[in-house]
Amino acid sequence: MLNARSLHDSRWHDHLRSTPPPPSIADTFTRRRARRSHPHRTWDVAIIGLGPAGLAALLGIIRHARRPLSLLVVDPADRPGGDAYRRARPEHLLNARAASMSVDPEDPDSFSHWLGRRERRPAQEVADSYARRDHYGEYLDDMRMLAISLANDSGHLIFRVRQGTVDIAEADGKWELHFDHGEARLAQHVVLATGPRSRRDWNAGADPARAAASPWELDYEEAVRRHGTGSALIAGGGLSGVDAVLSLAAAGWTGTITVASAQGALPARHGAMPPAATVAPRAALAAGSARTLLRDIRRALESDVIAGRDWRTRVQLLREDLPVLWPRLSPAERRRLLRHAAGLWNRHRHRMAPVAAARIEDLVRSGQLRVEPWRVTAVAAGPGPLAIRVRDRGGEHRTVEADVFIAAPGLDLAAGRDPLVGRLLTRGLVAASATGLGLGVEAVGTAVSRRRHGCSLHAIGAPLVGERLESTAVLELVAQARLAARELAALLGQSRLAGVPAGRAEPLFSTD
């Protein structure tokens, strides 16, 4: 392992956001940019995506590498993370405690330390808090800078391409990455860390104060100014729907808010950490069939209720057991479990921060917010209110009117919906998971494709949902990134830096 350091020990930490690189370094970037980005270079590893999964992979590879590497990072965004972080509003909170949000595979406390420094509080004090998501976006950007620092110290070469990846093909024992501006790069190994995609089921139209295809696209202040005493309908009862409700309320909306949720309920709320004396014993769960597994879980929950234990502890224990339980189920049983229990699991697994839940409960008690067991099937705009077609649990259709519509769709995890993954599937370079969600993967590891010339394709996060079930939270992303980094360190071995003569590694970072 090369020169691994934690964020709070790094000399970059105190000045990441306040001090620009020295002029000499900036000049070096400019002077060597053309040579470093030569299109015929073969990069040791290409990482596609620079969200939490991509950052975890980058840090893991840097920390576990046995020699200096050339690393290509591909992401079109200016800052790490998706819209949930880059476009978050102050009322949007993380749905996990700070202690579980570090993206550094070798420093599980990095976010707690970062947040403590930002808020001028001890790290131990903020570890159980639910931070603002825009602050987490800042943390991700600082972790990008930490990766640069560690790479420079260890002799790695990092080059960033600010474009989208549209295709990956085999080319003489290597992977050829094609970008949306027509350029291409070669890499020996590739890590897919593209993150989950949200479904986009409705065309919101051209008025951002009236309808939006996601909670991040509505102009809330203008919507309140024009329609604030009217009615709003939010399609989606998950955490994104909660964000939309909180943003309307924070902007001053005084009219009614209706959430159309297929489950007829919003996510459960986080509770306090259970005292050690009430921690639930681990249940002996059988995983022969979906029915047997659900029966055992129900019995364990019933015993928790009788003993006065918090059900959230049982959910956490089950989450920890899933890597063992899930592979024991046949593909047919996995599909059956997803069909019948996925909604219930998501509601209790992906919970609201206590502060957010308290605000939601206030809105429900006041009568301003209500939740209906509907699915939105169509949205039509006219000169008056929006006409929104919904279907209830009984299959009956009706039309409701609203002045403002916000789509808050869930994640689209079906294999092939991502255009890049779809092209890989079409050419047989990867295989879909038997569940229909994401990609198939080795029983142990993150490789989704190994080719005869030694090049490999790895996946982290959303592409592994079908094989791991829990594969989108930061804890799981970091564990997978650590595993991928170790696999790649073993594959790359001790040979010299690809494309650079021995002893002449260029520890620099730049962008296209």
C-alpha positions in Angstrom: 0.0 0.0 0.0 1.4 3.4 -0.9 1.4 6.3 1.6 -2.1 6.0 2.9 -3.2 9.0 5.0 -6.6 10.0 6.5 -8.4 13.2 5.5 -8.0 14.9 8.9 -4.2 14.1 8.9 -3.6 15.4 5.3 -1.8 18.6 4.8 -4.5 19.5 2.2 -7.4 19.4 4.6 -7.2 22.8 6.2 -6.8 24.6 2.9 -8.8 22.5 0.5 -11.5 25.1 -0.1 -9.6 28.3 0.6 -6.1 28.0 -1.0 -5.7 27.5 -4.8 -2.8 25.4 -6.1 0.6 27.2 -6.2 1.3 28.9 -9.5 4.1 26.5 -10.2 1.7 23.6 -10.1 -0.9 25.3 -12.2 1.8 26.1 -14.8 2.9 22.5 -14.8 -0.6 21.4 -15.4 -0.9 23.6 -18.5 2.6 22.8 -19.8 2.2 19.0 -19.7 -1.5 18.7 -20.4 -1.2 17.8 -24.1 1.4 15.1 -23.4 -0.4 13.5 -20.5 -3.8 13.3 -22.4 -2.3 11.6 -25.5 -5.2 9.6 -26.9 -3.0 6.6 -27.6 -1.9 6.1 -24.0 -3.2 2.9 -22.4 -4.4 3.8 -18.9 -4.0 1.2 -16.1 -7.6 1.9 -14.8 -10.5 4.0 -16.0 -13.2 4.9 -13.5 -16.5 5.9 -15.0 -18.4 8.2 -12.6 -17.2 10.6 -9.9 -20.0 10.3 -7.4 -19.6 8.6 -4.0 -19.0 5.2 -5.8 -16.4 6.6 -8.1 -14.6 8.6 -5.4 -14.5 5.5 -3.2 -13.0 3.5 -6.0 -10.4 6.2 -6.8 -9.3 6.5 -3.2 -9.3 2.7 -2.7 -7.2 2.1 -5.8 -4.7 4.8 -4.8 -4.4 3.4 -1.3 -4.1 -0.2 -2.3 -1.9 0.1 -5.4 1.5 -1.7 -5.2 3.1 0.7 -7.7 2.4 4.0 -9.4 -0.6 3.8 -11.7 -2.1 5.8 -14.5 -5.8 6.5 -13.7 -8.4 8.0 -16.0 -11.5 9.5 -14.4 -14.5 10.1 -16.6 -17.5 12.2 -15.5 -19.2 15.1 -17.3 -20.1 17.0 -14.1 -18.1 19.9 -12.7 -18.4 18.6 -9.1 -18.7 15.1 -7.7 -22.1 13.6 -6.8 -25.4 13.7 -8.5 -28.2 16.3 -8.4 -29.2 15.1 -4.9 -26.0 16.7 -3.6 -25.1 19.4 -6.2 -28.6 20.9 -6.3 -29.7 20.2 -2.8 -31.5 22.9 -0.8 -30.7 23.7 2.9 -33.8 21.7 4.1 -32.5 18.5 2.4 -30.8 16.2 4.8 -28.9 13.0 4.5 -31.0 9.9 5.5 -28.0 8.3 7.3 -25.9 9.4 10.2 -22.6 11.1 9.5 -20.7 8.2 11.0 -21.8 6.0 8.1 -21.1 8.4 5.2 -17.4 8.3 4.7 -16.3 7.5 1.1 -12.8 6.7 2.0 -12.4 2.9 2.2 -9.6 3.1 4.7 -10.9 6.0 6.9 -14.4 5.3 8.1 -14.5 8.5 10.2 -13.5 10.9 7.4 -16.9 12.5 7.0 -17.4 12.9 10.8 -14.0 14.6 11.1 -14.8 16.8 8.0 -18.2 17.8 9.4 -16.8 18.5 12.9 -14.3 20.8 11.4 -16.9 22.6 9.3 -19.3 23.1 12.3 -16.5 23.6 14.8 -17.7 20.7 16.9 -16.0 17.4 18.0 -16.2 14.6 15.5 -17.8 12.4 18.1 -20.5 14.9 18.7 -21.5 15.2 15.0 -21.1 11.4 14.2 -24.8 10.7 15.0 -26.2 13.8 13.3 -27.9 14.0 9.9 -25.9 16.5 7.8 -27.3 18.8 5.0 -26.9 17.2 1.6 -25.3 20.3 0.1 -22.6 20.1 2.8 -22.1 16.5 1.8 -21.6 17.6 -1.7 -18.8 19.9 -0.4 -17.2 17.0 1.4 -17.2 14.9 -1.8 -15.4 17.8 -3.6 -12.8 17.9 -0.8 -12.3 14.1 -1.1 -11.6 14.6 -4.7 -8.8 17.0 -3.7 -7.6 14.5 -1.1 -7.3 11.9 -3.9 -5.2 14.4 -5.9 -2.9 14.9 -2.9 -2.5 11.2 -2.2 -1.9 10.5 -5.9 0.8 13.2 -6.1 2.5 11.9 -3.0 2.5 8.3 -4.3 3.6 8.9 -7.9 0.2 8.2 -9.6 -0.9 9.9 -12.7 -4.6 11.0 -12.7 -6.3 12.5 -15.7 -10.0 13.6 -15.8 -12.2 13.7 -18.9 -15.3 15.9 -18.4 -17.5 14.0 -20.8 -20.1 11.3 -20.7 -19.1 7.7 -21.7 -21.4 6.4 -24.4 -19.7 3.1 -25.2 -17.0 0.6 -24.2 -15.6 -1.9 -26.7 -12.8 -4.5 -26.8 -9.7 -3.4 -28.8 -6.7 -5.7 -29.0 -6.8 -6.9 -25.4 -7.8 -3.5 -24.0 -11.0 -1.6 -23.4 -11.7 1.3 -25.7 -13.9 4.0 -24.1 -15.9 6.3 -26.4 -17.1 9.7 -25.1 -20.0 11.8 -26.2 -17.8 14.4 -28.0 -16.4 11.7 -30.3 -13.1 11.1 -28.5 -11.8 7.7 -27.3 -9.3 6.4 -24.7 -7.8 3.0 -24.0 -7.6 1.3 -20.6 -6.5 -2.1 -19.3 -9.2 -2.2 -16.6 -12.5 -0.3 -16.2 -14.6 0.4 -13.1 -18.3 1.2 -13.7 -19.3 3.6 -10.9 -22.1 5.5 -12.7 -24.5 5.6 -9.8 -28.3 4.9 -10.0 -30.5 6.5 -12.5 -33.9 8.0 -11.7 -36.9 7.1 -13.8 -38.2 9.9 -15.9 -41.8 8.9 -16.6 -43.3 12.3 -17.4 -42.5 15.2 -19.6 -42.8 18.2 -17.2 -43.2 20.8 -19.9 -41.5 24.1 -20.3 -42.7 26.0 -17.1 -40.3 25.2 -14.2 -42.6 27.0 -11.7 -45.6 24.7 -12.6 -44.2 21.2 -13.3 -40.9 19.5 -12.8 -39.5 16.0 -13.8 -37.6 15.8 -10.5 -37.5 17.7 -7.2 -34.3 19.5 -8.2 -35.9 21.1 -11.3 -38.8 23.1 -9.8 -38.4 26.8 -9.2 -40.0 26.7 -5.7 -40.0 30.4 -5.0 -41.7 31.3 -8.3 -44.1 28.4 -7.8 -45.1 29.8 -4.4 -45.4 33.3 -5.7 -47.8 32.2 -8.5 -49.7 29.2 -6.9 -48.7 29.2 -3.2 -52.3 29.0 -2.0 -53.4 26.3 -4.5 -52.8 22.6 -4.7 -49.6 20.6 -5.4 -49.3 17.0 -6.3 -46.0 15.0 -5.9 -45.7 11.7 -7.7 -43.6 9.4 -5.6 -43.6 8.6 -1.9 -39.9 7.9 -1.4 -37.2 10.1 0.0 -37.2 12.3 -3.1 -40.9 12.9 -2.5 -40.1 13.9 1.0 -37.5 16.4 -0.3 -40.1 18.0 -2.6 -42.6 18.4 0.3 -40.0 20.0 2.5 -38.9 22.4 -0.2 -42.5 23.5 -0.9 -43.0 24.1 2.9 -39.7 25.9 3.3 -40.5 28.2 0.3 -43.7 29.3 2.0 -46.4 27.0 0.3 -49.6 27.4 2.2 -51.9 25.4 -0.1 -52.6 21.7 0.0 -49.9 19.1 -0.8 -50.8 15.6 -2.0 -48.2 12.8 -2.3 -49.2 9.9 -4.6 -47.4 6.9 -3.1 -47.9 3.4 -4.4 -47.5 2.1 -0.9 -49.9 4.7 0.5 -47.2 5.8 3.0 -44.0 7.8 3.3 -40.7 6.3 4.5 -40.4 5.5 8.2 -38.3 7.7 10.4 -34.9 7.1 12.0 -34.9 6.6 15.7 -32.2 7.0 18.4 -29.4 4.5 18.5 -30.6 1.6 20.7 -28.9 1.2 24.1 -26.5 -1.8 24.3 -28.8 -3.6 26.8 -31.7 -3.7 24.2 -29.8 -4.8 21.1 -31.7 -7.5 19.4 -30.2 -11.0 19.2 -29.4 -12.2 15.7 -32.1 -14.5 14.4 -31.4 -17.8 12.7 -32.8 -16.9 9.2 -33.3 -19.6 6.6 -33.1 -18.6 3.0 -34.4 -21.6 1.1 -37.4 -19.6 -0.2 -38.8 -16.1 -0.1 -41.7 -17.4 2.0 -39.4 -19.0 4.6 -37.2 -16.0 4.8 -40.2 -13.6 5.3 -41.7 -16.0 7.9 -38.5 -16.0 9.9 -38.1 -12.2 9.7 -41.7 -11.7 10.9 -41.2 -14.0 13.8 -38.0 -12.1 14.8 -39.9 -8.8 14.6 -42.7 -10.2 16.8 -40.2 -11.2 19.4 -38.7 -7.7 19.3 -42.1 -6.2 19.9 -42.7 -8.5 22.9 -39.3 -7.7 24.3 -39.7 -3.9 23.8 -36.9 -3.7 21.3 -36.7 -1.1 18.5 -37.6 -2.7 15.1 -34.9 -0.5 13.4 -32.3 -2.7 15.1 -33.7 -5.8 13.4 -33.6 -4.0 10.0 -30.0 -3.1 10.5 -29.1 -6.7 11.5 -30.9 -8.0 8.4 -29.1 -5.5 6.3 -25.8 -6.9 7.6 -26.9 -10.5 6.9 -28.1 -9.8 3.4 -24.7 -10.5 1.7 -25.0 -14.1 3.0 -28.7 -14.6 2.7 -29.3 -13.1 -0.7 -27.0 -15.5 -2.7 -28.7 -18.5 -1.1 -32.0 -17.7 -2.8 -32.5 -19.0 -6.3 -33.1 -16.4 -9.0 -36.8 -17.2 -9.0 -37.1 -16.7 -5.2 -35.2 -13.5 -5.5 -37.6 -12.2 -8.1 -40.5 -13.3 -5.9 -39.2 -11.5 -2.9 -38.6 -8.3 -4.9 -42.1 -8.5 -6.3 -43.8 -8.9 -2.9 -41.6 -7.2 -0.4 -39.4 -4.6 -2.1 -41.7 -1.6 -1.3 -42.1 -2.6 2.3 -38.3 -3.1 2.7 -37.5 0.2 1.1 -39.9 2.1 3.3 -38.3 0.7 6.5 -34.7 0.5 5.2 -34.4 4.0 3.6 -35.7 6.2 6.4 -36.2 9.9 7.0 -33.9 11.9 9.2 -35.6 12.7 12.5 -35.8 16.4 11.8 -37.3 15.9 8.4 -39.8 13.3 9.8 -40.9 15.8 12.5 -41.6 18.5 9.9 -43.6 16.0 7.7 -45.6 14.9 10.8 -46.5 18.5 11.5 -47.7 19.0 8.0 -49.9 15.9 8.2 -51.4 16.9 11.5 -52.2 20.3 10.2 -54.1 18.8 7.3 -51.9 20.5 4.7 -50.2 17.3 3.6 -52.0 14.0 2.8 -50.7 10.8 1.3 -52.8 8.8 -1.2 -52.3 5.2 -2.5 -52.1 6.3 -6.1 -49.9 5.8 -9.1 -49.7 8.7 -11.5 -50.2 7.5 -15.1 -50.4 10.8 -17.1 -50.1 14.5 -16.8 -51.8 17.0 -19.1 -51.2 20.7 -19.2 -53.8 23.2 -20.3 -54.8 26.9 -19.7 -56.1 26.0 -16.2 -54.8 23.6 -13.6 -52.9 20.5 -14.6 -55.0 17.4 -15.2 -53.3 14.4 -13.6 -54.5 10.9 -14.2 -54.0 8.5 -11.3 -54.8 4.8 -10.6 -55.6 3.6 -7.1 -54.9 0.2 -5.5 -58.2 -1.2 -6.8 -57.2 -0.4 -10.4 -59.7 2.4 -10.8 -58.6 5.5 -12.7 -59.5 9.1 -11.9 -58.4 12.6 -12.9 -57.3 15.1 -10.2 -56.3 18.7 -10.7 -53.3 20.5 -9.3 -51.6 23.8 -9.8 -48.1 22.4 -9.4 -46.8 18.9 -10.2 -43.5 17.4 -9.1 -42.3 14.0 -10.2 -40.2 12.3 -7.5 -39.5 9.0 -9.2 -37.7 6.1 -7.7 -34.5 4.6 -9.0 -34.5 2.7 -12.4 -32.4 -0.3 -11.7 -33.5 -2.6 -14.6 -30.7 -4.1 -16.6 -30.2 -2.3 -19.9 -32.1 0.9 -19.1 -28.7 2.7 -18.8 -27.7 3.2 -22.5 -24.0 2.3 -21.7 -24.9 -0.9 -19.9 -27.5 -1.7 -22.7 -24.7 -1.6 -25.3 -22.5 -3.8 -23.3 -25.4 -6.3 -22.9 -26.2 -6.2 -26.6 -22.6 -7.2 -27.6 -22.4 -9.9 -24.9 -19.5 -8.2 -23.0 -21.5 -8.5 -19.8 -24.5 -10.5 -18.7 -27.7 -9.3 -16.9 -28.5 -10.4 -13.4 -31.0 -13.3 -13.2 -33.3 -11.0 -11.2 -33.5 -8.5 -14.1 -31.9 -5.8 -12.0 -28.3 -4.8 -12.9 -25.5 -7.0 -14.0 -24.4 -10.5 -13.2 -21.2 -10.7 -11.2 -18.8 -13.3 -9.8 -19.9 -14.9 -6.5 -17.0 -13.1 -4.7 -15.8 -9.9 -6.2 -16.9 -7.0 -8.4 -15.8 -8.1 -11.8 -18.7 -8.3 -14.4 -16.4 -9.2 -17.3 -12.9 -10.8 -17.6 -11.5 -11.0 -21.0 -8.8 -13.5 -22.2 -6.1 -10.8 -22.6 -6.3 -9.9 -18.9 -8.4 -6.8 -19.1 -11.3 -6.7 -16.7 -14.5 -4.7 -16.2 -15.7 -4.1 -12.6 -18.9 -2.6 -11.3 -19.7 -0.8 -8.0 -23.1 0.3 -6.7 -26.3 0.3 -8.7 -25.2 -2.3 -11.4 -24.8 -4.9 -8.6 -28.3 -4.5 -7.1 -29.6 -7.7 -8.6 -26.6 -9.7 -7.1 -26.3 -7.8 -3.8 -29.8 -6.3 -3.2 -28.3 -3.6 -0.9 -25.9 -1.8 -3.2 -26.7 1.9 -3.3 -25.9 3.2 0.2 -22.5 4.6 1.0 -21.6 1.8 3.4 -22.1 -0.8 0.6 -20.4 1.3 -2.0 -17.3 1.7 0.1 -17.1 -2.0 0.9 -17.4 -2.8 -2.8 -14.8 -0.1 -3.7 -12.3 -1.7 -1.2 -12.9 -5.1 -2.8 -12.4 -3.8 -6.3 -9.2 -1.9 -5.3 -7.7 -5.1 -3.9 -8.7 -7.1 -7.0 -7.1 -4.5 -9.3 -4.0 -4.2 -7.1 -3.5 -8.0 -7.6 -4.2 -7.8 -11.3 -1.9 -4.9 -12.0 1.0 -6.3 -9.9 4.4 -4.8 -10.0 4.8 -3.9 -13.7 5.8 -0.4 -14.7 3.4 2.5 -15.1 1.5 2.0 -18.4 2.6 4.4 -21.1 5.3 6.1 -19.0 8.9 4.9 -18.8 10.0 3.4 -15.5 10.9 6.1 -13.0 9.1 8.9 -14.8 5.6 8.8 -13.4 3.8 12.1 -13.6 1.9 12.8 -10.4 -0.5 15.3 -11.9 -4.2 15.8 -12.3 -6.0 17.6 -15.2 -9.2 17.7 -17.2 -10.3 17.6 -20.7 
